[in-house]
């Protein structure tokens, strides 16, 4: 939805002239949102869904809407992954809007916290030796597997920019950086 919304905004705003390169270009996502100064369509949907959920919660127990919201049909689920339900979306919206970190954010922050801890311990500790151990094995055919270090490297770059590895060795600065990332939901994006 956000992609379509930005496409419409780009069409309305038109291209901009880049004086450095002497050509016309389309606006970046960040430029579109600074010009428009409105919440995204998904943010509006989230807030409206939460507002409606609060409205239904405040209703009396015998109202049809409230009974339908908590109704259990008693059917067995389909095979495979469970479908996304409206209640799951409300729960996730409450977490995002309310400030609680999502599971993905918690995993990423804990991974970075542990990496910082291992970086600061002595060289002879088992955890540090295992982290940098090189197993002499042949690589399997196909795409290389995602390694734990790749996830840490990506998360560190998102949280601390290009020079994030220098921050790891200062424990207080590293904790401050992770706290900021948690409070601002910097890592709130799906893991790949």
Secondary structure in CASP SS format (residue, H / E / C, confidence):
PFRMAT SS
TARGET T0000
AUTHOR 0000-0000-0000
METHOD secondary structure of the structure
MODEL  1
X C 1.00
X H 1.00
X H 1.00
X H 1.00
X H 1.00
X H 1.00
X H 1.00
X H 1.00
X H 1.00
X H 1.00
X H 1.00
X H 1.00
X H 1.00
X C 1.00
X C 1.00
X E 1.00
X E 1.00
X E 1.00
X C 1.00
X C 1.00
X C 1.00
X C 1.00
X E 1.00
X E 1.00
X E 1.00
X C 1.00
X C 1.00
X C 1.00
X H 1.00
X H 1.00
X H 1.00
X H 1.00
X H 1.00
X H 1.00
X H 1.00
X H 1.00
X C 1.00
X C 1.00
X C 1.00
X C 1.00
X H 1.00
X H 1.00
X H 1.00
X H 1.00
X H 1.00
X H 1.00
X H 1.00
X H 1.00
X H 1.00
X H 1.00
X H 1.00
X H 1.00
X H 1.00
X H 1.00
X H 1.00
X H 1.00
X H 1.00
X C 1.00
X C 1.00
X C 1.00
X C 1.00
X C 1.00
X C 1.00
X H 1.00
X H 1.00
X H 1.00
X H 1.00
X H 1.00
X H 1.00
X C 1.00
X C 1.00
X C 1.00
X C 1.00
X C 1.00
X C 1.00
X C 1.00
X C 1.00
X C 1.00
X C 1.00
X C 1.00
X C 1.00
X C 1.00
X C 1.00
X C 1.00
X C 1.00
X H 1.00
X H 1.00
X H 1.00
X H 1.00
X H 1.00
X H 1.00
X H 1.00
X H 1.00
X H 1.00
X H 1.00
X H 1.00
X H 1.00
X H 1.00
X C 1.00
X C 1.00
X C 1.00
X C 1.00
X H 1.00
X H 1.00
X H 1.00
X H 1.00
X H 1.00
X H 1.00
X H 1.00
X H 1.00
X H 1.00
X H 1.00
X H 1.00
X H 1.00
X H 1.00
X H 1.00
X H 1.00
X H 1.00
X H 1.00
X H 1.00
X C 1.00
X C 1.00
X C 1.00
X C 1.00
X C 1.00
X H 1.00
X H 1.00
X H 1.00
X H 1.00
X H 1.00
X H 1.00
X C 1.00
X C 1.00
X C 1.00
X C 1.00
X C 1.00
X C 1.00
X C 1.00
X C 1.00
X C 1.00
X C 1.00
X C 1.00
X C 1.00
X C 1.00
X C 1.00
X C 1.00
X C 1.00
X H 1.00
X H 1.00
X H 1.00
X H 1.00
X H 1.00
X H 1.00
X H 1.00
X H 1.00
X H 1.00
X H 1.00
X H 1.00
X H 1.00
X H 1.00
X C 1.00
X C 1.00
X C 1.00
X H 1.00
X H 1.00
X H 1.00
X H 1.00
X C 1.00
X C 1.00
X C 1.00
X H 1.00
X H 1.00
X H 1.00
X H 1.00
X H 1.00
X H 1.00
X H 1.00
X H 1.00
X H 1.00
X H 1.00
X H 1.00
X H 1.00
X H 1.00
X H 1.00
X C 1.00
X C 1.00
X C 1.00
X C 1.00
X C 1.00
X C 1.00
X C 1.00
X C 1.00
END
